[in-house]
């Protein structure tokens, strides 16, 4: 089950314990990065373009429930 990302008007909420703030998110992404190596060979990512991203699961940090997260309105969002 994929979980939608929160928006400016929504946020995540655990349906079991009510947690609104702490989650472990497992995601898969496909990115293109511009990596700059300094003269010592240390890499620095200077640009990152996300081509695709999928949230595979969201686990509540409070009660360890997996995939029990829903989107709810943020306070003052007017929805």
Secondary structure, DSSP 8 states (H G I E B T S, - for coil): -------SSEEEEETTT---S-EEEEEEEEEEEEEEE-TT--EEEEEEEEEEEEEEEEEETTT--BS-EEEEE-TTS--
